[in-house]
Each structure stands twice: as C-alpha cells, then as structure tokens.
Amino acid sequence: MDERNMNSSKWICLVLACMVSGLQFSSIFSFGAVFVEMMNTYQADRSTAATVQSLLIGVSLSFGIVSGLLINKFGLSKTTFVSSLLVPLGFTVSFFVSDIFYLYITIGIIAGVGISLSHVCAVTSVNRIFADDEKQLVLCVAIHTASTTSAGIIYPYILNWLVNSYGLSGTFLILGGLYCNSFVLFVFIWQQEMSGNLSVIYRSEKEGDSENLTLIERPCMVYHYVLKTFQQISSIPFVSLLVGNGLAIASMNGYFELAFDIADWKGFNESQTKELFVILNCFNVLATLAPGLVKWKFKTHSFIFVTLSSLAGFVGYMLMYASTNYLTYAVASACVGLVSGGIISGSISFVMETMHKEQISVAIGLMLTVNGILSAVSGPLFGSIRDATSSYDIVLIMISTILAVSSILYPSSLCCQRYYKKSYKTDILAEECLGCPSLRYFRHERAPQ
C-alpha cells in the first residue's frame, strides 16, 4: 500500500474507533440519565437501581485485562467481531425483561463484556496503526479518549427523549440496533490485517532476531518476555498509577451513577440538571484533549496532568458539598469534569510512554480491570449511604477525600522514577554480562521515561 493510502487508512481507523467508543463506552457513564426511570419502572430502591450501572461500569472496566489477553491470543479482528455481537445482544434482550434483576445479566454482564472488548480493541487499533509516529500517537489517543466524553454531552438528551417517546424497554431495543454499527470497525480491522498494515509494526521488531533462535534459546526468550512484562506492571510508578487511578475513577463513576439524583437532592429541576451534566462533559472533553495537545508541542510528564486533575476534582466536590445556588454548583461541575478527562487521558499517555508495544493492551486492560472492580462497589455503596442518611453530604466528602489521596499518590510515584530507571539499566547490564540470547529481542524496548 502506498503512503497516501496508508495515511488515509490511519485516519479512517481513528474515526471508526472514535465512533465505536463514542457510541458504546460513553453510554456507561451517561446511564444515570435513566436511573430514576429504572426505579419507577421496576419499583426498585436506589441501591438496587444503581447496581445495574455499577455492574455495567464494573464489568466494562474490570474485563479490560481479559480483553487485552484475548487480543494477544486470538487477534484484533476476531475479538472485535465478538464485541460487535455481544453489545447489541445484551441491550436487545433487555427489551423483554420484566424484572430489574435480569438487567444485571443482560446489560451488566453481556453488554458490559462486549463494551470492554470493543473499547480495548479500539484503543489497540489506534495504537498499532499510529505506532510509527509517537507524537501523532499521543495526540490521536487523546482525540479518541475525548470522543467518549464528547458523546456524553448529548447522550443524556438522547436517552431522555427515547424514554419519553418509547419507554424504558423501547429505549433498550433502539440502543441495541444503534450499537450494531460497531460491526464496521471489525470489517475495517479485518481488511487492514489481511493487507498487513496492523501487524507490520510487530514483524519488523521480531524478524531477524527470533527466526534464528535455537530450541534452547526460544524458552529463554519467552521467559524473558514474561519476566519483563511482570517487572513493568509491578513497578512502583505503574502500581502507584493503578491505585491512584483506580480510587479516583471509581469515586467518579459512583458519582456519575447518581449525578442526576444528587442534583435533584440539591433542588435543581430537570432542565438545570441536564445543563449541569453538559457543563461537566464539556470540561471533561477539554481535560481529555489537554495532555495530547500539550505533549504534542512540549515535553512534559503525564503525571502532571493526573495530579492537577485530582486536585481540581477535590476542589469541585468540596464546592458541590457547600453549594447553595446554581452558579456555585455549575463551577463545581466544571471542576469535576476536569477529573475524569485529565486522569484517563494522562494515565493512558503514561502507559504509552513506559510500556513495550506488545504490553500496552495488557497494561491498559489491567488498569481498566482495577478501575472496574472498584467502580462496581462505589455506586451501590454511595446509594446505600444516601438511603441510610437521606443525604449525599457524606458521599461528597468521601469522594473529595479519595481524590485528595490520589493527588498525593501520583507525585509520590515520581520520586521513585529515578530509582526505577537506574534499576532498569542495571538489569540490562547484568543480562549483557550473562549473555542471555533473548536480549536481542528486547533491544527495541524503551526504558521508562
């Protein structure tokens, strides 16, 4: 394929990945728009209704590491095909559900697994096809991440219109049909894999090194790869990112599940509540794009963005707790919007900087898994606190405290970076002295930034 067609394929891939993530992944954070309708339709309490979205978010995120492993095992196109079937299936079957507990399976598990697969496949496809230009890759990852938050601006209005026009069950059926459009990404990825555009970046690294290995050297190469993968995902900077990112995202997801109910508790009407959600998502988009745009022009560390985002969220939730009028709550929503976008985009950029190309899907999957496990608990926990205390004051204070802890964890990991880099170089020197035959395969691997 000539250079012009290859460039066209890259941007088509980005557009399709943004479309799939915008349609599917953003919906899990906007599902709170039907929270009250689920309580009324199925006569459920807040904790029971919140569990549906908690499972959807939890499974979508926690299945991430499995999604990464499935991509490495069966290939990108096959995994994308499975995801394009599961998401429509889960929402379509929900049309026939008469009890909210069945939604735990149809939406929470079936659709959740499909959304996880599709999102990791979309991220991986963008990473692979733009792998030859690091600056362009970081910018495109930021654009892709922003697509999910951009769709979140209009999703509440769409869901509200669908519920008012067709009811909750009809909304699930229409969404099932809408999500069938993700099949287009599978067709594109399959065509690109057939032409070799999505696999060439790995062949160029392995050819010439792995083909000449003996039967004794090949097990050493596999062992070395597994060891390096474990060393990178268990490194102090990455573990700090996992913990800080998991706490912050879980608390944010718990808030998203109850955002409309919290605004109603504060005394705002339905129109004001939607406006506040739009403000939140607009600043979310800006925060998502910021790391990619800044790193495209300047050399900055990704931890700067996640730390500042956590601090902005801490201020936002404290303002939300103390707010007594619409203007203060709008400012608080703007600060809260900076949290999710900055942390997600900044943390993905960090993974791109420090992990080997073949480990990126596993690393991102592990990060999503930790986020999902914690997010599955946060929604029902916050809903139970609201039912027990008849107030969201404790919930808002808890989220502020969690973000304060996260803002400390991020810069703390920076203090370990220099030691980690020295340890990495020492390991490489030792391997050269031992003459490990698998070392040739990892000469392309970059040391952590």
Phi and psi in degrees as a GROMACS rama.xvg file:
@    title "Ramachandran Plot"
@    xaxis  label "Phi"
@    yaxis  label "Psi"
@TYPE xy
-73.7054  169.266  ASP-2
-63.6973  -38.08  GLU-3
-64.69  -45.1164  ARG-4
-66.4322  -34.9331  ASN-5
-65.4508  -42.541  MET-6
-63.2909  -39.5525  ASN-7
-63.3919  -40.6465  SER-8
-63.891  -36.4063  SER-9
-60.5743  -47.9654  LYS-10
-74.5734  -29.9806  TRP-11
-64.7932  -40.8185  ILE-12
-60.6377  -42.9498  CYS-13
-63.2766  -43.8561  LEU-14
-61.9872  -44.9465  VAL-15
-67.1532  -39.706  LEU-16
-63.8137  -40.7958  ALA-17
-65.0881  -38.5392  CYS-18
-63.3598  -46.392  MET-19
-65.9275  -47.4564  VAL-20
-66.7593  -37.139  SER-21
-64.4854  -39.9876  GLY-22
-71.2009  -44.4899  LEU-23
-99.9135  -57.8036  GLN-24
-65.8084  -35.2491  PHE-25
-69.6986  -24.0703  SER-26
-65.9495  -29.3662  SER-27
-68.8545  -26.0977  ILE-28
-90.2056  -14.7664  PHE-29
-100.143  1.97751  SER-30
-65.645  -16.5921  PHE-31
-63.97  -15.1344  GLY-32
-65.5817  -23.8207  ALA-33
-106.11  14.6818  VAL-34
-61.5202  -50.236  PHE-35
-65.7204  -38.6469  VAL-36
-64.5459  -36.2518  GLU-37
-66.1081  -40.5613  MET-38
-61.4242  -42.811  MET-39
-72.5034  -40.4056  ASN-40
-68.8908  -43.3752  THR-41
-103.729  6.12524  TYR-42
52.1759  52.5839  GLN-43
-112.213  156.228  ALA-44
-83.5021  177.749  ASP-45
-64.4877  -42.058  ARG-46
-63.8553  -42.147  SER-47
-66.6922  -43.9146  THR-48
-67.6093  -37.4901  ALA-49
-67.5553  -24.3381  ALA-50
-64.7965  -30.7704  THR-51
-61.0142  -51.5253  VAL-52
-71.4213  -32.5879  GLN-53
-62.4364  -42.2759  SER-54
-65.6391  -41.8979  LEU-55
-60.2997  -47.6048  LEU-56
-67.9809  -45.4351  ILE-57
-61.769  -47.2675  GLY-58
-68.6921  -42.2797  VAL-59
-58.9445  -36.5626  SER-60
-88.8054  -44.8095  LEU-61
-70.1902  -22.8918  SER-62
-79.1147  0.904437  PHE-63
-59.6382  -42.9893  GLY-64
-66.9356  -35.0326  ILE-65
-66.6846  -38.9079  VAL-66
-60.3812  -43.188  SER-67
-62.5734  -41.4514  GLY-68
-67.3399  -37.6434  LEU-69
-64.9302  -37.1383  LEU-70
-63.517  -44.3853  ILE-71
-66.3331  -31.3894  ASN-72
-83.7689  -48.9149  LYS-73
-106.903  -10.0958  PHE-74
101.987  159.232  GLY-75
-71.6589  -41.7089  LEU-76
-67.7767  -42.0142  SER-77
-65.3323  -40.7767  LYS-78
-66.5242  -39.3633  THR-79
-64.1077  -37.0123  THR-80
-62.7219  -43.554  PHE-81
-63.0174  -41.504  VAL-82
-64.9808  -35.011  SER-83
-70.0568  -13.4913  SER-84
-95.5618  -39.8778  LEU-85
-68.8424  -43.2558  LEU-86
-64.1753  -50.9423  VAL-87
-60.5815  -36.6517  PRO-88
-61.9902  -46.0731  LEU-89
-61.3007  -44.367  GLY-90
-75.5054  -34.3336  PHE-91
-66.4553  -43.378  THR-92
-63.7059  -30.1505  VAL-93
-62.9549  -19.0855  SER-94
-61.1914  -31.0022  PHE-95
-94.1196  2.28702  PHE-96
-77.748  136.322  VAL-97
-115.049  -7.2138  SER-98
-129.995  137.21  ASP-99
-62.55  -25.9997  ILE-100
-68.2314  -24.9224  PHE-101
-70.8661  -25.0407  TYR-102
-65.7846  -24.1924  LEU-103
-58.5538  -34.8025  TYR-104
-86.6851  -51.1161  ILE-105
-68.0863  -48.2966  THR-106
-92.4422  -46.8384  ILE-107
-64.663  -42.9521  GLY-108
-101.631  -57.7644  ILE-109
-63.2333  -54.998  ILE-110
-66.6149  -35.1479  ALA-111
-62.0284  -43.677  GLY-112
-63.2304  -42.9624  VAL-113
-63.602  -41.4378  GLY-114
-65.1501  -39.1806  ILE-115
-61.1799  -47.1569  SER-116
-60.8127  -45.9789  LEU-117
-65.6388  -38.3802  SER-118
-69.1488  -46.262  HIS-119
-65.3883  -36.8094  VAL-120
-63.5018  -41.009  CYS-121
-64.4782  -45.3324  ALA-122
-62.8926  -43.7243  VAL-123
-64.7487  -40.2003  THR-124
-64.5444  -40.9435  SER-125
-64.6043  -42.2636  VAL-126
-63.9235  -39.6992  ASN-127
-73.2676  -42.1065  ARG-128
-79.4282  -20.254  ILE-129
-105.734  16.0451  PHE-130
-65.937  -19.936  ALA-131
-81.2952  -7.13269  ASP-132
-135.054  102.707  ASP-133
-64.5891  -43.7729  GLU-134
-64.0507  -42.9509  LYS-135
-65.7509  -34.7716  GLN-136
-63.1793  -47.8667  LEU-137
-60.5154  -42.6958  VAL-138
-64.3156  -43.417  LEU-139
-67.7916  -35.7874  CYS-140
-63.6866  -40.3688  VAL-141
-64.3672  -41.2667  ALA-142
-63.2324  -43.2044  ILE-143
-63.3652  -43.2827  HIS-144
-64.1634  -37.5199  THR-145
-66.5521  -24.7586  ALA-146
-63.4855  -34.3888  SER-147
-68.6964  -40.2189  THR-148
-75.9959  -31.7455  THR-149
-63.5695  -42.0865  SER-150
-65.0153  -29.8552  ALA-151
-64.611  -17.7172  GLY-152
-69.2438  -39.414  ILE-153
-100.035  -15.4729  ILE-154
-57.27  -44.6572  TYR-155
-57.3138  -39.6446  PRO-156
-67.5111  -41.4949  TYR-157
-64.4797  -46.3196  ILE-158
-63.5207  -41.1289  LEU-159
-63.9985  -41.1935  ASN-160
-66.5291  -40.9757  TRP-161
-65.0551  -42.1986  LEU-162
-64.5058  -43.4336  VAL-163
-67.2927  -30.7836  ASN-164
-89.2636  -39.1379  SER-165
-124.123  -1.01901  TYR-166
81.1861  171.942  GLY-167
-66.8769  -43.8474  LEU-168
-65.1001  -42.2316  SER-169
-62.8485  -34.7786  GLY-170
-62.4137  -43.1851  THR-171
-61.4166  -40.1032  PHE-172
-66.5062  -42.5816  LEU-173
-65.7197  -41.2322  ILE-174
-62.7559  -37.5983  LEU-175
-60.3569  -40.5577  GLY-176
-69.4909  -37.923  GLY-177
-63.1485  -38.0737  LEU-178
-74.1611  -9.33597  TYR-179
-65.3837  -16.6159  CYS-180
-66.4976  -15.5663  ASN-181
-66.9214  -14.1372  SER-182
-62.081  -24.5028  PHE-183
-63.6298  -38.0874  VAL-184
-63.6508  -39.2338  LEU-185
-60.9099  -44.9473  PHE-186
-60.9766  -42.7899  VAL-187
-65.5379  -46.4928  PHE-188
-62.4515  -40.5617  ILE-189
-62.4026  -42.5339  TRP-190
-63.9206  -41.3841  GLN-191
-68.0768  -36.5767  GLN-192
-68.5265  -35.4896  GLU-193
-64.9351  -34.5809  MET-194
-86.1445  -8.01116  SER-195
86.4793  9.41881  GLY-196
-75.2983  -26.9798  ASN-197
-94.952  -8.01837  LEU-198
-113.46  -11.207  SER-199
-64.0329  -29.5102  VAL-200
-67.4645  -24.8587  ILE-201
-89.9259  -34.5701  TYR-202
-62.1746  -37.3555  ARG-203
-66.1047  -25.2426  SER-204
-85.4003  -30.207  GLU-205
-91.7296  -30.9252  LYS-206
-62.7406  140.112  GLU-207
89.5482  -22.504  GLY-208
-104.441  -48.8605  ASP-209
-83.7762  -23.1155  SER-210
-68.5032  -30.4401  GLU-211
-94.8658  6.94331  ASN-212
-74.6145  143.791  LEU-213
-82.6151  174.735  THR-214
-63.7464  -26.3967  LEU-215
-79.3782  -35.4264  ILE-216
-76.7732  -29.9823  GLU-217
-62.8101  -46.1364  ARG-218
-59.7175  -34.5262  PRO-219
-64.4064  -39.0346  CYS-220
-64.2099  -43.0893  MET-221
-64.2651  -44.1659  VAL-222
-62.1611  -41.359  TYR-223
-64.1755  -39.8682  HIS-224
-64.9154  -46.7319  TYR-225
-62.0786  -41.574  VAL-226
-63.665  -44.2378  LEU-227
-65.3528  -39.4721  LYS-228
-62.0867  -45.5427  THR-229
-64.1964  -40.5281  PHE-230
-62.8691  -38.283  GLN-231
-74.4029  -42.906  GLN-232
-77.9139  -13.5431  ILE-233
-103.963  7.42902  SER-234
-68.993  152.975  SER-235
-59.3832  -44.2494  ILE-236
-59.8454  -43.0256  PRO-237
-71.6195  -38.4725  PHE-238
-65.1502  -39.8872  VAL-239
-61.2735  -39.6388  SER-240
-63.4992  -43.7227  LEU-241
-59.5572  -47.3619  LEU-242
-67.8173  -51.3281  VAL-243
-62.4532  -43.8544  GLY-244
-65.8314  -41.5723  ASN-245
-63.9045  -44.4873  GLY-246
-63.8315  -45.6488  LEU-247
-66.671  -47.8616  ALA-248
-67.3637  -38.7708  ILE-249
-62.9759  -42.9428  ALA-250
-66.0556  -38.0367  SER-251
-66.2681  -42.4244  MET-252
-64.649  -37.3467  ASN-253
-62.2445  -36.6822  GLY-254
-68.5578  -42.8399  TYR-255
-58.4792  -35.9777  PHE-256
-65.531  -30.1038  GLU-257
-115.141  10.3409  LEU-258
-58.7703  -43.3185  ALA-259
-68.8472  -36.5782  PHE-260
-70.9579  -35.2704  ASP-261
-65.9833  -43.0643  ILE-262
-63.5371  -38.6971  ALA-263
-64.6648  -38.6528  ASP-264
-64.2295  -32.5831  TRP-265
-76.2955  -8.27591  LYS-266
98.4256  12.816  GLY-267
-89.4492  146.856  PHE-268
-80.4911  178.081  ASN-269
-63.6686  -39.7196  GLU-270
-65.3504  -43.4683  SER-271
-65.0557  -37.4395  GLN-272
-61.9818  -42.8742  THR-273
-65.4427  -40.0787  LYS-274
-61.6695  -40.5922  GLU-275
-64.6528  -37.7359  LEU-276
-68.6081  -34.9474  PHE-277
-67.3454  -42.6614  VAL-278
-58.426  -45.3857  ILE-279
-58.723  -47.0404  LEU-280
-71.8611  -31.3653  ASN-281
-62.7919  -45.4987  CYS-282
-71.6163  -26.2707  PHE-283
-63.8221  -42.6161  ASN-284
-62.9796  -45.2019  VAL-285
-60.5651  -43.0897  LEU-286
-68.0201  -30.8822  ALA-287
-70.0283  -40.29  THR-288
-76.2107  -27.4014  LEU-289
-55.0483  -49.6644  ALA-290
-58.528  -43.3235  PRO-291
-65.4947  -43.0651  GLY-292
-67.7468  -42.5333  LEU-293
-68.0419  -44.6705  VAL-294
-70.0928  -21.879  LYS-295
-69.6677  -31.8128  TRP-296
-100.617  -34.8901  LYS-297
-128.372  157.582  PHE-298
-92.0842  102.152  LYS-299
-130.159  159.303  THR-300
-90.5356  141.206  HIS-301
-65.8474  -25.9718  SER-302
-65.994  -22.4787  PHE-303
-61.5918  -43.1166  ILE-304
-68.5799  -43.6731  PHE-305
-69.2131  -34.5429  VAL-306
-67.6153  -47.014  THR-307
-63.8433  -36.7395  LEU-308
-64.8856  -40.8944  SER-309
-63.9915  -41.3109  SER-310
-64.6674  -39.6722  LEU-311
-63.535  -38.9809  ALA-312
-66.087  -39.0526  GLY-313
-59.1702  -45.8947  PHE-314
-64.4401  -40.9514  VAL-315
-62.4889  -45.5283  GLY-316
-71.8785  -31.2112  TYR-317
-67.3071  -39.5406  MET-318
-64.8754  -38.7753  LEU-319
-63.6006  -38.7572  MET-320
-65.7899  -39.1716  TYR-321
-91.6516  -6.6218  ALA-322
-66.7644  142.909  SER-323
-127.63  -0.765605  THR-324
-143.406  170.402  ASN-325
-65.9671  -39.5115  TYR-326
-63.5262  -45.5774  LEU-327
-63.0472  -41.0252  THR-328
-67.4845  -33.6974  TYR-329
-66.0914  -41.9206  ALA-330
-63.0535  -41.3221  VAL-331
-62.7204  -40.2977  ALA-332
-64.018  -37.3392  SER-333
-62.8216  -43.0353  ALA-334
-65.3296  -39.775  CYS-335
-64.7005  -35.769  VAL-336
-62.3523  -27.6929  GLY-337
-70.6087  -21.1405  LEU-338
-68.9684  -61.5762  VAL-339
-60.3124  -47.1836  SER-340
-63.2035  -47.293  GLY-341
-65.9155  -40.564  GLY-342
-71.2498  -45.8226  ILE-343
-64.6503  -50.0166  ILE-344
-65.3545  -43.0019  SER-345
-65.0727  -40.1167  GLY-346
-70.104  -37.1538  SER-347
-65.1239  -39.433  ILE-348
-62.5502  -37.2064  SER-349
-63.3515  -42.3263  PHE-350
-62.6167  -41.5621  VAL-351
-61.9976  -34.2333  MET-352
-73.9894  -36.9288  GLU-353
-106.772  -18.16  THR-354
-100.7  150.175  MET-355
-66.5364  150.855  HIS-356
-53.4867  -42.721  LYS-357
-74.6365  -11.5382  GLU-358
-100.214  -4.63825  GLN-359
-64.6693  -45.3649  ILE-360
-63.0541  -37.3372  SER-361
-69.373  -41.7448  VAL-362
-64.8846  -45.4796  ALA-363
-64.7268  -39.4182  ILE-364
-62.3812  -41.1842  GLY-365
-64.7761  -40.0142  LEU-366
-62.8497  -43.3127  MET-367
-65.5815  -34.896  LEU-368
-63.5282  -47.4099  THR-369
-60.9764  -43.4743  VAL-370
-60.4711  -40.7417  ASN-371
-68.9118  -41.8247  GLY-372
-61.2319  -45.0426  ILE-373
-71.037  -35.5934  LEU-374
-69.122  -30.1234  SER-375
-64.6304  -21.9978  ALA-376
-95.0802  -32.5326  VAL-377
-64.2996  -44.0808  SER-378
-61.0061  -57.4976  GLY-379
-59.5926  -34.3578  PRO-380
-63.6522  -47.9011  LEU-381
-65.1608  -38.0665  PHE-382
-65.0597  -38.7733  GLY-383
-66.2755  -39.1446  SER-384
-63.6318  -40.766  ILE-385
-63.6351  -43.3603  ARG-386
-65.7656  -34.9815  ASP-387
-78.3435  -34.2345  ALA-388
-107.349  -10.5025  THR-389
59.5894  27.8008  SER-390
-155.022  153.177  SER-391
-103.519  9.01226  TYR-392
-60.1979  -47.4113  ASP-393
-63.9533  -38.2423  ILE-394
-61.8787  -46.948  VAL-395
-65.3079  -38.3559  LEU-396
-66.6158  -39.8928  ILE-397
-61.0017  -45.6393  MET-398
-63.8003  -40.9023  ILE-399
-60.5929  -42.3596  SER-400
-65.0087  -42.3895  THR-401
-61.3976  -43.4297  ILE-402
-67.5674  -32.7107  LEU-403
-63.9472  -40.9511  ALA-404
-64.8561  -41.6255  VAL-405
-63.0087  -38.7173  SER-406
-66.5423  -19.3182  SER-407
-85.8862  -37.1748  ILE-408
-65.3274  -38.8433  LEU-409
-62.0701  -54.1029  TYR-410
-69.0517  -24.6675  PRO-411
-61.6833  -36.2458  SER-412
-67.8565  -26.4448  SER-413
-62.9084  -33.3717  LEU-414
-65.8787  -21.907  CYS-415
-92.4338  -9.2289  CYS-416
-62.0609  -44.2318  GLN-417
-64.2448  -41.9821  ARG-418
-65.0465  -39.1957  TYR-419
-64.8127  -39.6357  TYR-420
-65.0422  -40.7821  LYS-421
-64.084  -40.8028  LYS-422
-64.7892  -38.3228  SER-423
-62.7913  -46.5924  TYR-424
-64.9699  -35.067  LYS-425
-65.1429  -40.966  THR-426
-61.8371  -42.724  ASP-427
-62.3494  -42.3001  ILE-428
-62.676  -41.4862  LEU-429
-65.0814  -39.5299  ALA-430
-65.9073  -37.0865  GLU-431
-65.5466  -36.8105  GLU-432
-67.7135  -36.8596  CYS-433
-78.1796  -17.5093  LEU-434
69.5971  37.7649  GLY-435
-60.5851  123.394  CYS-436
-66.508  -20.883  PRO-437
-80.9079  -6.19645  SER-438
-63.8057  -30.0401  LEU-439
-60.0065  -34.3351  ARG-440
-66.8596  -28.5392  TYR-441
-101.017  9.88839  PHE-442
-63.7862  -21.4646  ARG-443
-82.891  -11.8398  HIS-444
-73.765  137.324  GLU-445
-90.202  142.785  ARG-446
-70.6814  153.219  ALA-447
-57.4785  142.808  PRO-448
